[in-house]
Amino acid sequence: MTEDQAVRIGERLRSARRQRGMSLRTLASLAGVSPGYLSMVENGQRLLDRSSLITSFATALQIAPSELTGMPFAPVDPHTSAAHEAIPALRLTLMGLTMATPPDRRPPEVPVRVLGERVAMANRLYHAAEFGTLAAGLPALLADLHAAAEAADGPARRELLKLLADAYHPACTLLLKTLGYTDLAFIAVTRAAEAIAEVDDPVYTALSGFFHTHVLMAAGSPAQALARATAAANTLEAHLASLDAHALLGELHLISATSLTQDRQRPGSTRAEDVRGHLAEAAKLAGRTGETRAWHLNFGATNVNIHKVSLATDLGLYGAAVTAGNGVHPETLAAPGRQAAFYADLGRSLAHLRGREAQAIETLLTAEEIAPQRIHASAPVRHTVEYLTDRQLPAHAARNLRGLAHRIGLSL
């Protein structure tokens, strides 16, 4: 890493600590690290490259993780730039659309089936990591669904409210989370919850809890996220009348495990044990459901195995993460975004295994080739690239790393 790159993160951390009136020793204790390590981070001698550590410092300082990482950032990729450019219009739409506010447009004169196809397309664009196209189309889709729901009643209104919830997540909520707009993701998940409250379906209520968990994690509150996921799972377990409900319960176990990896207030051994417990439950449910696209998600054995890699990476168990990646076939999922996430997490772990840095870079390049917009918007990938710049690399690997750094907006 260059001095400037390490110093930027260290300066943000030192500034936030001083604004909070904390001593270096106090913050180190709250975050579960040594004062010496914290001092090196603040002085640009060590880089924060694990999301669990970033979350831990942010939680101790009571700030959003983005204040340390610098996200959202100005991207080099023009397609990712297009997604950011579409955010102001989406922000206004989210602020203006509530169930209590009359729509400002006439309902679209199309069958509900057509609106359902538009919602399915929006979610396909999210999973394909086509963020620019998705962000540009969401304002009109949300406004049309809102107007159609307001003009309907009875069973037709209930169906349209479910479609509205399906448009808000995953497409809208997770798009905003991925791009770094946690506050807007919270508005989106709140708007979905307003529609779901009228639907009065406990399974949809649990679905709302699932996406609230995502937003709480992005906001740097893993303990709240875990509590929300646990409450949603408890609600759902009394209503497991369909395979879709079992798939949602599996997703809740996976997001619970992810929340645990971020909660550094728990002892490491306890976190790892609880993570394994949730993974085991998710694996059982995947055996029952098979590979499924329920709720516009990707639950099944493949996604459980992908999570084994990401969870081990976030726990700092890099060798275990690489071992867990053996035999995983992410291409099984028709979801380039999830495929890219697998290779990104695998690359992050390889970067920490001495002698495998060049393989790490190749793996990150594979992730970028599959879903460039997702990888260019990924803070953990940026941190890994910065980390790798301080390693001894073969000439070809160093050249590839410099190219990747340029495309994600880093100046090496």
C-alpha positions in Angstrom: 0.0 0.0 0.0 1.2 3.6 -0.5 1.6 5.8 2.5 -1.3 8.0 1.4 -3.8 5.1 1.1 -3.0 3.8 4.6 -3.0 7.3 6.1 -6.4 8.2 4.8 -8.1 5.5 6.8 -6.0 6.1 9.8 -6.7 9.8 9.7 -10.5 9.2 9.6 -10.2 6.9 12.5 -8.1 9.2 14.6 -10.4 12.2 13.8 -13.5 10.3 14.8 -11.8 9.1 18.0 -10.8 12.6 19.0 -14.2 14.0 18.2 -15.7 11.4 20.6 -13.1 12.4 23.3 -11.8 8.9 23.5 -8.3 7.9 24.4 -6.4 5.5 22.2 -6.4 2.9 25.0 -10.2 3.2 25.5 -11.1 2.8 21.9 -8.7 -0.2 21.5 -10.4 -1.8 24.5 -13.9 -1.3 23.2 -12.9 -2.6 19.7 -11.1 -5.6 21.1 -7.7 -4.8 19.7 -4.4 -3.8 21.3 -3.4 -0.1 21.7 -0.3 -0.8 19.6 -2.4 -2.1 16.7 -4.7 0.9 16.8 -1.8 3.2 16.9 -0.3 1.6 13.8 -3.7 1.9 12.0 -4.0 5.6 12.9 -0.4 6.2 11.7 -1.0 4.5 8.4 1.2 1.6 9.2 -1.6 -1.0 9.2 -4.7 -1.1 7.0 -8.2 -2.0 8.2 -9.1 -4.7 5.6 -11.6 -6.8 7.6 -15.2 -5.7 7.7 -15.6 -7.1 11.3 -12.8 -4.7 12.5 -14.3 -1.8 10.7 -17.7 -2.5 12.2 -16.1 -2.9 15.6 -14.4 0.5 15.5 -17.5 2.2 14.0 -19.7 0.7 16.8 -17.3 1.8 19.5 -17.3 5.3 18.0 -21.1 5.3 17.3 -20.6 6.2 13.7 -21.5 4.5 10.4 -18.7 2.3 8.9 -18.8 4.4 5.8 -17.2 7.3 7.8 -14.1 5.1 8.1 -14.1 3.5 4.7 -15.0 6.6 2.8 -18.0 4.9 1.0 -19.9 5.8 -1.0 -17.0 6.8 -3.3 -16.8 8.3 -6.8 -16.4 5.2 -9.1 -14.3 5.0 -12.3 -16.7 2.5 -13.9 -19.1 4.5 -16.0 -21.9 2.0 -15.4 -21.5 2.3 -11.6 -21.3 6.1 -12.1 -24.7 5.9 -13.8 -26.1 4.1 -10.8 -24.9 6.9 -8.5 -26.2 9.5 -10.9 -29.7 7.9 -10.7 -29.8 8.2 -6.9 -31.2 11.7 -6.6 -34.3 10.7 -8.5 -34.7 7.5 -6.5 -34.2 9.5 -3.3 -37.1 11.8 -4.2 -39.3 8.9 -5.1 -38.6 7.1 -1.8 -39.3 10.3 0.2 -42.5 11.0 -1.6 -44.1 7.5 -1.7 -45.9 6.5 1.5 -49.1 4.5 1.9 -50.7 7.6 3.4 -49.8 9.9 0.5 -52.0 10.0 -2.6 -50.1 9.1 -5.8 -49.2 12.0 -8.2 -49.9 9.9 -11.3 -52.7 7.8 -12.8 -52.4 4.0 -12.4 -50.8 2.3 -15.4 -53.4 0.8 -17.7 -51.8 -2.6 -17.8 -52.7 -6.0 -16.2 -51.2 -6.9 -12.9 -49.2 -9.6 -14.7 -47.3 -7.0 -16.6 -46.4 -5.1 -13.4 -45.2 -8.5 -11.9 -43.0 -9.0 -14.9 -41.4 -5.6 -14.3 -40.8 -6.4 -10.7 -39.2 -9.7 -11.7 -37.0 -7.9 -14.2 -35.8 -5.4 -11.6 -34.8 -8.2 -9.3 -33.0 -10.0 -12.1 -31.1 -6.7 -12.8 -30.0 -6.6 -9.2 -28.7 -10.2 -9.2 -27.0 -9.5 -12.5 -25.3 -6.5 -10.9 -26.6 -4.2 -13.6 -26.9 -1.4 -11.1 -27.0 1.6 -13.5 -30.0 0.2 -15.5 -31.8 -0.9 -12.3 -31.3 2.4 -10.5 -32.6 4.4 -13.5 -35.8 2.3 -13.8 -36.7 2.0 -10.1 -38.4 5.4 -9.6 -41.0 4.8 -12.4 -41.6 1.2 -11.3 -42.2 2.1 -7.6 -44.5 5.0 -8.6 -46.5 2.9 -11.0 -47.0 0.1 -8.3 -48.0 2.7 -5.7 -50.5 4.3 -8.0 -51.9 0.9 -9.0 -52.3 -0.3 -5.4 -54.0 3.0 -4.4 -56.6 2.5 -7.2 -57.3 -1.1 -6.4 -59.2 -2.8 -3.5 -59.9 -6.3 -2.2 -57.7 -9.2 -3.4 -56.3 -7.1 -6.3 -54.9 -4.5 -3.9 -53.4 -7.2 -1.7 -51.6 -8.7 -4.7 -50.3 -5.3 -5.7 -49.1 -4.5 -2.2 -47.1 -7.8 -2.3 -45.6 -6.7 -5.7 -44.7 -3.4 -4.2 -42.9 -5.1 -1.3 -41.1 -7.3 -3.8 -40.0 -4.3 -5.8 -38.6 -2.6 -2.6 -36.6 -5.7 -1.8 -34.3 -7.1 -2.8 -33.9 -4.8 -5.8 -34.2 -1.4 -4.2 -33.0 -2.1 -0.6 -30.0 -4.2 -1.5 -29.0 -2.0 -4.4 -28.8 1.0 -2.1 -27.0 -1.0 0.6 -24.4 -2.2 -2.0 -23.8 1.3 -3.3 -23.3 2.6 0.2 -26.6 4.6 0.7 -27.6 3.0 4.0 -30.0 5.8 4.9 -31.9 5.4 1.7 -31.9 1.6 2.1 -33.6 2.1 5.5 -36.3 4.3 3.8 -36.8 1.6 1.2 -37.2 -1.2 3.7 -39.5 1.0 5.8 -41.7 1.7 2.7 -41.9 -2.1 2.1 -42.9 -2.6 5.7 -45.8 -0.1 5.3 -47.2 -2.2 2.5 -46.6 -5.5 4.3 -48.4 -4.2 7.4 -51.6 -4.0 5.3 -51.0 -7.4 3.7 -51.1 -8.9 7.3 -49.2 -12.0 6.3 -46.8 -13.4 8.9 -44.5 -14.8 6.2 -44.2 -11.4 4.6 -43.7 -9.9 8.0 -40.7 -12.2 8.5 -39.5 -11.2 5.0 -39.5 -7.6 6.1 -37.4 -8.5 9.2 -34.9 -10.2 6.9 -34.3 -7.0 4.9 -34.3 -4.9 8.0 -31.5 -7.1 9.2 -29.4 -6.3 6.1 -29.8 -2.6 6.6 -29.0 -2.8 10.3 -25.8 -4.6 9.5 -24.9 -2.0 6.9 -25.5 0.7 9.5 -22.9 -1.0 11.8 -25.3 -2.5 14.4 -24.7 -6.3 14.2 -26.3 -6.9 17.6 -29.5 -5.2 16.5 -29.4 -7.0 13.2 -29.1 -10.4 14.9 -32.0 -9.6 17.2 -34.2 -8.6 14.2 -33.3 -11.7 12.4 -34.0 -13.9 15.4 -37.4 -12.3 15.9 -38.3 -12.8 12.2 -37.2 -16.5 12.4 -39.3 -17.0 15.5 -42.3 -15.5 13.7 -41.7 -17.6 10.7 -41.3 -21.0 12.5 -45.0 -21.0 13.3 -45.9 -20.6 9.6 -43.8 -23.1 7.7 -46.6 -24.2 5.4 -44.6 -23.9 2.1 -41.1 -24.5 0.7 -40.9 -20.8 0.1 -41.3 -20.2 3.9 -38.6 -22.8 4.6 -36.3 -21.0 2.1 -36.9 -17.7 3.9 -36.0 -19.4 7.2 -32.8 -20.6 5.7 -32.0 -17.1 4.5 -32.6 -15.9 8.1 -30.1 -18.4 9.5 -27.5 -17.2 6.9 -28.0 -13.5 7.7 -27.9 -14.4 11.5 -24.5 -16.1 10.9 -23.3 -13.0 9.0 -24.4 -10.7 11.8 -22.5 -12.8 14.3 -19.2 -12.5 12.4 -19.5 -8.7 12.7 -20.2 -8.6 16.4 -16.8 -8.3 18.1 -18.4 -7.8 21.5 -18.8 -11.6 21.5 -15.8 -13.8 22.2 -14.3 -15.2 19.0 -14.8 -18.9 20.0 -18.5 -18.3 20.8 -19.1 -16.4 17.6 -17.5 -19.2 15.5 -19.6 -21.8 17.3 -22.8 -19.9 16.8 -22.0 -19.3 13.2 -21.5 -23.0 12.6 -24.9 -23.7 14.3 -26.7 -21.3 11.9 -24.9 -22.8 8.9 -26.0 -26.3 10.0 -29.6 -25.2 10.2 -29.4 -23.5 6.8 -27.9 -26.6 5.3 -30.8 -28.8 6.6 -33.3 -26.4 5.2 -31.5 -26.3 1.8 -31.7 -30.1 1.7 -35.5 -29.7 2.0 -36.0 -26.9 -0.5 -33.4 -27.6 -3.1 -32.1 -24.7 -5.2 -34.8 -22.0 -5.2 -35.4 -18.4 -6.3 -38.1 -17.8 -3.7 -38.5 -14.2 -2.7 -36.2 -13.2 -5.6 -33.3 -14.6 -3.6 -31.0 -17.6 -4.2 -31.5 -20.0 -1.3 -30.1 -23.6 -1.6 -27.1 -25.7 -0.9 -24.9 -23.6 -3.3 -25.7 -20.4 -1.4 -25.0 -22.1 1.9 -21.6 -23.2 0.7 -20.9 -19.7 -0.7 -21.7 -18.3 2.8 -19.2 -20.8 4.4 -16.5 -19.0 2.5 -17.7 -15.5 3.3 -18.3 -16.2 6.9 -14.8 -17.8 7.4 -13.3 -14.8 5.7 -15.0 -12.3 8.0 -14.0 -14.4 11.0 -10.3 -14.2 9.8 -10.2 -17.9 9.2 -8.5 -17.5 5.9 -7.2 -21.1 5.4 -10.6 -22.5 6.4 -12.3 -20.1 3.9 -10.1 -21.3 1.0 -10.7 -25.0 2.0 -14.5 -24.3 2.1 -14.3 -22.9 -1.4 -13.1 -26.2 -2.9 -15.9 -27.9 -4.8 -18.2 -24.9 -4.7 -19.9 -24.2 -8.1 -21.3 -20.7 -7.9 -22.3 -20.8 -11.6 -25.1 -23.1 -10.4 -26.9 -19.8 -9.5 -28.3 -17.7 -12.2 -27.0 -14.7 -10.3 -23.7 -13.1 -11.4 -23.7 -10.9 -8.3 -23.6 -13.9 -6.0 -21.0 -15.6 -8.2 -18.8 -12.5 -8.0 -19.3 -12.3 -4.3 -18.0 -15.8 -3.9 -14.8 -15.1 -5.8 -14.3 -11.8 -4.1 -14.4 -13.4 -0.6 -12.2 -16.2 -1.8 -9.7 -13.7 -3.1 -9.8 -11.7 0.1 -8.8 -14.9 2.0 -6.1 -15.9 -0.4 -4.6 -12.4 0.0 -3.8 -13.3 3.6 -2.1 -16.6 2.8 1.6 -16.1 2.2 2.7 -17.2 -1.2 -0.8 -17.1 -2.6 -1.1 -13.3 -3.3 -0.9 -13.8 -7.1 -3.7 -16.3 -6.9 -5.7 -13.8 -4.9 -5.4 -11.2 -7.6 -6.5 -13.6 -10.3 -9.5 -14.6 -8.2 -10.4 -10.9 -7.7 -10.1 -10.4 -11.4 -12.5 -13.3 -12.0 -15.0 -11.7 -9.7 -14.6 -8.4 -11.6 -15.1 -10.1 -14.9 -18.4 -11.7 -13.7 -19.9 -8.6 -12.1 -17.8 -5.4 -12.5 -20.3 -3.0 -11.0 -20.6 -5.0 -7.9 -16.9 -5.4 -7.4 -16.1 -1.8 -8.2 -18.6 -0.8 -5.5 -17.2 -3.2 -2.9 -15.3 -1.7 0.1 -13.8 -5.0 1.2 -12.4 -5.5 -2.3 -10.9 -2.0 -2.2 -9.3 -2.7 1.2 -7.9 -6.0 -0.1 -6.4 -4.3 -3.2 -4.8 -1.7 -0.9 -3.5 -4.5 1.4 -1.9 -6.4 -1.5 0.0 -3.4 -2.7 2.3 -3.9 0.3 3.2 -7.5 -0.6 6.0 -8.8 -2.7 4.4 -9.7 -6.0 5.6 -11.2 -9.3 5.7 -8.5 -12.1 2.6 -9.8 -13.9 0.6 -9.9 -10.7 1.6 -6.4 -9.7 0.6 -5.1 -13.1 -2.8 -6.8 -12.9 -3.2 -5.3 -9.4 -2.5 -1.8 -10.6 -5.1 -2.2 -13.4 -7.7 -3.4 -10.9 -6.9 -0.6 -8.6 -7.4 1.9 -11.3 -10.7 0.5 -12.3 -12.1 0.7 -8.8 -10.8 4.2 -8.3 -7.6 3.7 -6.3 -4.5 5.6 -7.1 -1.4 3.5 -6.5 
